[in-house]
Amino acid sequence: MEREFMEFDVVIVGAGPSGLSAAIKLRQLAIENDKELMVCVVEKGSEVGAHILSGAVIEPTALNELIPDWKEKGAPLNTKVTGDSIYLMKNENKATKVPNFFVPKTMHNDGNYIISLGNLCRWLAEQAEALGVEIFPGFAASEVLYNDDGSVKGIATGDMGVGKDGEKKDGYMPGMELHAKYTLFAEGCRGNLGKELISKFNLDEGKEPQHYGIGIKELWKVPSEQHQEGLVVHTAGWPLSESGSAGGGFLYHIEDNQVVVGLITDLSYSNPHVSPFHEFQRYKHQKVIKQYLEGGERISYGARALTKGGLQSQPKMAFPGGLLIGDNAGTLNFAKIKGTHTAMKSGMVAAETIMAAFGGNRANDELTEYGANYKVSWAWRELHQQRNFGPAQHKWGNFIGSAYAFIDLNIFNGKLPWTLSDPKPDYAQMKPADQCKKIDYPKPDGKLSFDKLSSVFVSNTNHEEDQPVHLKLEDKSIPIDVNLEKYDEPAQRYCPAGVYEVVRDDDGNNPQFVINAQNCVHCKTCDIKDPSQNITWVTPEGAGGPNYPNM
């Protein structure tokens, strides 16, 4: 059965903030110039926002530019930041509040809003559709299509109705080809097609490896007397400090007596016994955090990797026939712990560049001018100003790294005449298990802390059970013969959804590596952190995965 195809001027992969901003800007420019322009967005989630996960505090800079009357149009920015605290956690009971004067100015949140990024994307999708953008949720872009000259032609969506054995089931439907003059890849962190394009076109040549964190987040309903709408709390130190790992936590008070709480674990950690999920469960028992959650009810759970390498790790974004934008290209500003505004701006610059190219009757060539256009934007200048924050944290840890950031940003405004390097990839930081201290994590109490399976349940994750496993092993022997032997198979612990297990027989022998792909919340951590780089995450059948409400 041959695949059908549809032709558009621009195809955008991913209905996140960068992809939707690009779509909106394209249609705005087309309408302003009375041009015909067909724009399509494909989204692997069952609906726009289903797979979107972020803290999130948003700086509205890009939104102000894109849709100046967003307030009148009902954008879901309902909770303005009213309080801003940073704590250095020492242990479960002790924490020191950092005086505001010593906080790097990038972490101040005056004028920002606490939001659900999923809800913002749902609203952006409504604005895009009102402008004539076609959005196809539930269709995963699974393949890059190329022209005979090697330029990108578009994408193909995944086949539907294929069994685990690779055989076509009743109701099989082949994927659809979407052809375009230019294709934008806005898949978010570690997009599998973006990863392919970076490799094919050597987009990371001369760049440092990308660096990542895994963010784990929960949404809670709490007693009204514990709720302080608009309060933002960020933390560093415990519990990650006990294993020498980096990262930090957050707790935001949104509307309707709801609180979001999360922990970002830097994926450069070296101890293979570390479990980011269990570190997060411990985190909620810290005195400062616990006071807001006790007596509350957990509503939802999710996890997502995030890029944090900054400009030093940002690949070239243009290639023949398309662009990488947003977190697919590493636009997140880790010094601010924010990426929505910079992702949106990268998409807006992409739209402006493409429309100028269409004015010259161009198609499927390399938009070489995008790099220069991006470089004169405030998004690039912001990332350049704060380029040394992440490497300083890796090099010297939270305390000294933050002291450096204070001097660099508050005193010299990011203009110190050097750029710090961070050349070692995260997966290569892992040490052999016998060189590291084992960690005995406490059992969950079912009130503040929980197990993985109950957490996956409240993420509303679902995959068609009889479909090919979307977590591919390059060599099936490596998990047991290499990773178990050397690292006590860390996939059992770095996965926040219980996807990976090592099971043994009744005598404790004959270990087998088991992949519970139906649990996957699409965080991509396995693709990033596997010390043997043996796991590749690919898109499952469309609409599979989590369904995040208000996250």
TORLUMMAR-606519 format. One record per residue (C-alpha): x negated, y negated, z negated. Coordinates in steps of 0.1 Angstrom, whole numbers, plus 5000, padded with zeros to 4 digits. Layout:
- X/Y/Z
...
! end
This chain:
- 5000/5000/5000
- 4984/4967/5011
- 4983/4937/4989
- 5005/4908/4998
- 4989/4873/4997
- 5000/4838/4991
- 4981/4806/5001
- 4976/4775/4980
- 4954/4745/4980
- 4942/4752/4945
- 4945/4783/4924
- 4937/4780/4887
- 4929/4810/4865
- 4942/4804/4829
- 4969/4783/4814
- 4948/4768/4787
- 4941/4731/4781
- 4914/4728/4809
- 4934/4747/4835
- 4967/4729/4828
- 4950/4695/4826
- 4934/4702/4860
- 4968/4712/4875
- 4986/4681/4861
- 4959/4657/4873
- 4959/4673/4908
- 4996/4668/4911
- 4995/4633/4897
- 4969/4623/4923
- 4988/4640/4951
- 5020/4621/4942
- 5001/4588/4938
- 4986/4593/4973
- 5017/4608/4989
- 4999/4640/4997
- 5012/4676/5000
- 4994/4698/4975
- 5002/4733/4964
- 4988/4742/4930
- 4992/4776/4913
- 4982/4786/4878
- 4980/4823/4868
- 4981/4833/4831
- 4975/4868/4817
- 4996/4862/4786
- 5033/4871/4786
- 5040/4834/4784
- 5019/4803/4784
- 5004/4800/4749
- 5007/4837/4740
- 4969/4842/4741
- 4960/4807/4729
- 4942/4805/4695
- 4924/4776/4680
- 4922/4759/4646
- 4932/4733/4656
- 4925/4696/4650
- 4928/4677/4683
- 4912/4644/4692
- 4938/4629/4716
- 4913/4611/4739
- 4919/4632/4769
- 4956/4635/4764
- 4958/4597/4762
- 4942/4595/4796
- 4962/4623/4812
- 4997/4615/4799
- 4996/4581/4782
- 5033/4584/4772
- 5029/4618/4755
- 5046/4606/4724
- 5077/4596/4743
- 5076/4629/4762
- 5076/4649/4730
- 5041/4664/4729
- 5038/4686/4698
- 5013/4664/4679
- 5034/4661/4648
- 5009/4661/4620
- 4984/4633/4617
- 4953/4639/4596
- 4957/4622/4563
- 4929/4637/4542
- 4895/4651/4551
- 4874/4672/4527
- 4842/4692/4532
- 4830/4717/4506
- 4798/4736/4502
- 4809/4770/4488
- 4785/4786/4463
- 4805/4817/4453
- 4841/4828/4447
- 4846/4803/4419
- 4822/4774/4426
- 4822/4748/4454
- 4808/4713/4457
- 4827/4686/4476
- 4803/4668/4500
- 4805/4630/4495
- 4821/4614/4526
- 4790/4593/4532
- 4768/4623/4538
- 4792/4640/4562
- 4780/4639/4599
- 4802/4613/4615
- 4813/4638/4642
- 4832/4657/4615
- 4854/4628/4605
- 4890/4631/4617
- 4905/4596/4615
- 4931/4593/4642
- 4932/4631/4650
- 4961/4655/4647
- 4966/4690/4634
- 4983/4711/4660
- 4992/4745/4674
- 4971/4746/4706
- 4995/4773/4719
- 5024/4749/4715
- 5005/4721/4731
- 4998/4744/4761
- 5034/4753/4763
- 5043/4716/4765
- 5015/4709/4790
- 5029/4737/4812
- 5063/4720/4811
- 5047/4688/4823
- 5028/4706/4850
- 5060/4724/4863
- 5079/4691/4863
- 5052/4678/4887
- 5056/4708/4910
- 5029/4732/4898
- 5037/4769/4901
- 5028/4788/4870
- 5028/4826/4869
- 5026/4840/4834
- 5021/4878/4829
- 4997/4881/4858
- 4961/4888/4850
- 4935/4876/4875
- 4914/4908/4877
- 4892/4903/4908
- 4874/4874/4926
- 4880/4874/4963
- 4852/4862/4987
- 4851/4850/5022
- 4827/4865/5047
- 4802/4837/5040
- 4801/4845/5003
- 4822/4816/4992
- 4851/4822/4968
- 4884/4828/4986
- 4907/4831/4956
- 4917/4859/4932
- 4937/4890/4931
- 4960/4899/4902
- 4957/4933/4886
- 4977/4963/4898
- 5007/4972/4876
- 5018/5007/4868
- 4985/5026/4868
- 4981/5054/4842
- 4951/5061/4820
- 4940/5088/4845
- 4939/5062/4872
- 4969/5076/4890
- 4998/5055/4902
- 5029/5058/4881
- 5065/5054/4891
- 5071/5017/4896
- 5035/5011/4907
- 5030/4976/4921
- 4998/4965/4938
- 4983/4932/4927
- 4989/4900/4947
- 4961/4881/4964
- 4961/4843/4959
- 4940/4824/4984
- 4929/4788/4979
- 4907/4761/4993
- 4892/4758/4958
- 4897/4781/4928
- 4892/4769/4892
- 4883/4794/4866
- 4896/4783/4832
- 4897/4816/4814
- 4884/4804/4781
- 4854/4818/4762
- 4836/4846/4780
- 4860/4849/4808
- 4853/4882/4827
- 4856/4866/4861
- 4835/4836/4850
- 4809/4861/4837
- 4808/4877/4872
- 4805/4843/4889
- 4777/4831/4866
- 4757/4863/4875
- 4765/4862/4913
- 4756/4826/4918
- 4728/4824/4891
- 4747/4796/4875
- 4727/4800/4842
- 4693/4798/4859
- 4671/4775/4838
- 4696/4774/4810
- 4694/4788/4775
- 4717/4818/4766
- 4752/4809/4755
- 4759/4812/4718
- 4791/4822/4702
- 4812/4824/4670
- 4842/4845/4662
- 4871/4826/4648
- 4896/4845/4627
- 4928/4826/4617
- 4960/4831/4599
- 4992/4811/4596
- 5009/4809/4562
- 5041/4795/4547
- 5033/4782/4513
- 5052/4768/4483
- 5060/4731/4488
- 5042/4721/4456
- 5010/4734/4471
- 5014/4718/4505
- 4997/4685/4514
- 5008/4677/4550
- 4979/4663/4570
- 4951/4676/4547
- 4920/4690/4565
- 4895/4711/4546
- 4862/4724/4561
- 4837/4746/4543
- 4802/4760/4546
- 4783/4786/4526
- 4800/4814/4507
- 4808/4842/4516
- 4787/4843/4548
- 4757/4829/4529
- 4754/4861/4509
- 4743/4880/4540
- 4722/4851/4554
- 4749/4845/4581
- 4760/4812/4595
- 4794/4798/4600
- 4822/4780/4582
- 4858/4779/4572
- 4888/4757/4577
- 4922/4751/4561
- 4947/4727/4577
- 4981/4717/4563
- 5006/4713/4592
- 5043/4705/4591
- 5071/4726/4575
- 5050/4738/4544
- 5027/4757/4567
- 4990/4761/4563
- 4964/4775/4588
- 4933/4791/4574
- 4904/4806/4592
- 4867/4815/4592
- 4842/4811/4620
- 4813/4836/4618
- 4784/4827/4640
- 4776/4858/4662
- 4739/4853/4657
- 4741/4872/4624
- 4714/4898/4620
- 4728/4923/4594
- 4748/4950/4613
- 4768/4957/4581
- 4785/4923/4583
- 4822/4924/4591
- 4836/4890/4601
- 4871/4903/4593
- 4863/4913/4558
- 4843/4881/4552
- 4874/4862/4561
- 4895/4883/4536
- 4870/4874/4509
- 4871/4837/4519
- 4907/4834/4510
- 4899/4844/4474
- 4876/4814/4470
- 4890/4790/4444
- 4894/4760/4466
- 4912/4780/4493
- 4932/4802/4470
- 4949/4773/4453
- 4968/4765/4485
- 4977/4801/4495
- 4988/4818/4463
- 5025/4827/4463
- 5027/4821/4500
- 5035/4844/4529
- 5013/4853/4558
- 5031/4848/4591
- 5006/4855/4618
- 4970/4866/4625
- 4946/4863/4654
- 4910/4862/4665
- 4891/4846/4693
- 4854/4841/4703
- 4843/4805/4709
- 4813/4791/4728
- 4790/4769/4708
- 4757/4767/4727
- 4764/4731/4739
- 4747/4714/4768
- 4715/4736/4766
- 4736/4767/4774
- 4761/4751/4798
- 4759/4768/4832
- 4760/4750/4865
- 4798/4746/4870
- 4800/4744/4908
- 4797/4773/4933
- 4809/4778/4968
- 4847/4777/4967
- 4853/4768/4931
- 4844/4755/4896
- 4841/4768/4861
- 4858/4745/4836
- 4866/4744/4799
- 4853/4770/4775
- 4845/4793/4805
- 4817/4768/4810
- 4810/4761/4774
- 4824/4726/4770
- 4833/4730/4733
- 4817/4704/4710
- 4805/4725/4680
- 4794/4695/4661
- 4830/4684/4659
- 4844/4719/4658
- 4866/4708/4686
- 4869/4717/4722
- 4904/4708/4734
- 4896/4672/4744
- 4864/4681/4762
- 4880/4711/4780
- 4908/4689/4792
- 4884/4663/4805
- 4864/4689/4824
- 4896/4699/4842
- 4906/4663/4849
- 4872/4656/4864
- 4875/4688/4885
- 4909/4676/4898
- 4895/4642/4908
- 4865/4659/4925
- 4887/4682/4945
- 4911/4655/4956
- 4881/4635/4969
- 4869/4666/4988
- 4904/4671/5003
- 4901/4635/5016
- 4872/4646/5037
- 4890/4677/5049
- 4867/4701/5030
- 4875/4735/5018
- 4857/4765/5002
- 4824/4747/5001
- 4803/4739/4970
- 4815/4708/4951
- 4780/4697/4943
- 4792/4663/4933
- 4811/4677/4904
- 4779/4679/4883
- 4773/4642/4888
- 4809/4633/4882
- 4810/4653/4850
- 4777/4638/4838
- 4791/4602/4839
- 4822/4613/4819
- 4826/4607/4782
- 4828/4644/4776
- 4792/4650/4789
- 4779/4620/4769
- 4795/4633/4738
- 4780/4667/4742
- 4746/4652/4749
- 4748/4630/4718
- 4755/4661/4697
- 4733/4686/4716
- 4710/4694/4686
- 4737/4702/4660
- 4741/4739/4669
- 4703/4747/4673
- 4696/4729/4640
- 4722/4751/4622
- 4706/4783/4637
- 4671/4771/4630
- 4675/4758/4594
- 4708/4771/4581
- 4739/4751/4571
- 4724/4730/4544
- 4692/4718/4560
- 4708/4719/4595
- 4736/4696/4583
- 4710/4672/4567
- 4693/4671/4601
- 4726/4664/4618
- 4733/4635/4593
- 4700/4619/4603
- 4704/4626/4640
- 4740/4615/4643
- 4747/4590/4616
- 4714/4572/4617
- 4701/4576/4652
- 4734/4582/4670
- 4721/4613/4687
- 4693/4594/4705
- 4663/4612/4689
- 4639/4618/4718
- 4640/4656/4719
- 4663/4685/4725
- 4661/4715/4702
- 4659/4750/4717
- 4678/4781/4707
- 4665/4807/4732
- 4674/4840/4716
- 4708/4855/4726
- 4732/4864/4697
- 4733/4901/4704
- 4695/4903/4702
- 4695/4889/4666
- 4707/4922/4652
- 4683/4941/4630
- 4683/4979/4624
- 4707/4990/4597
- 4680/5005/4575
- 4663/4971/4572
- 4695/4954/4560
- 4715/4954/4528
- 4748/4974/4529
- 4779/4954/4521
- 4806/4968/4499
- 4837/4948/4508
- 4865/4948/4482
- 4898/4965/4490
- 4926/4941/4501
- 4951/4931/4475
- 4980/4928/4499
- 4987/4892/4486
- 4958/4871/4499
- 4937/4898/4517
- 4949/4925/4541
- 4936/4954/4562
- 4930/4953/4600
- 4960/4973/4611
- 4986/4952/4592
- 4968/4921/4606
- 4971/4933/4642
- 5007/4940/4635
- 5015/4904/4627
- 4995/4893/4658
- 5024/4908/4679
- 4998/4927/4700
- 5011/4951/4725
- 4997/4970/4755
- 5013/4996/4777
- 4999/5027/4761
- 4994/5047/4793
- 4971/5023/4812
- 4934/5024/4819
- 4912/5013/4790
- 4901/4977/4795
- 4870/4981/4774
- 4844/4996/4797
- 4813/5014/4785
- 4784/5013/4810
- 4769/5044/4793
- 4792/5065/4771
- 4763/5080/4752
- 4750/5047/4738
- 4775/5041/4710
- 4765/5074/4692
- 4730/5080/4705
- 4717/5045/4701
- 4740/5022/4683
- 4751/5046/4655
- 4715/5058/4650
- 4699/5024/4649
- 4727/5000/4638
- 4753/5022/4622
- 4775/5013/4652
- 4784/4977/4644
- 4814/4977/4667
- 4833/4993/4638
- 4828/4960/4619
- 4824/4932/4643
- 4858/4940/4660
- 4885/4922/4640
- 4913/4945/4653
- 4902/4981/4645
- 4896/4989/4682
- 4864/5008/4676
- 4860/5038/4653
- 4834/5065/4647
- 4853/5097/4637
- 4837/5129/4624
- 4849/5164/4618
- 4859/5177/4584
- 4823/5184/4575
- 4812/5148/4584
- 4794/5160/4615
- 4799/5156/4653
- 4805/5118/4654
- 4827/5106/4683
- 4832/5070/4694
- 4869/5062/4697
- 4883/5031/4715
- 4918/5021/4703
- 4923/4997/4732
- 4960/4991/4724
- 4948/4971/4692
- 4927/4946/4712
- 4935/4910/4705
- 4913/4899/4735
- 4887/4881/4713
- 4858/4893/4735
- 4835/4898/4705
- 4825/4933/4716
- 4814/4920/4751
- 4792/4894/4733
- 4778/4911/4702
- 4772/4947/4712
- 4734/4950/4706
- 4730/4973/4736
- 4752/4951/4759
- 4770/4982/4769
- 4806/4970/4765
- 4824/4950/4792
- 4858/4935/4785
- 4881/4933/4816
- 4917/4923/4819
- 4943/4949/4809
- 4976/4951/4827
- 4993/4917/4829
- 5012/4904/4798
- 4993/4928/4775
- 4977/4916/4743
- 4987/4893/4715
- 5018/4871/4714
- 5008/4842/4691
- 5036/4820/4677
- 5026/4785/4666
- 4989/4794/4667
! end
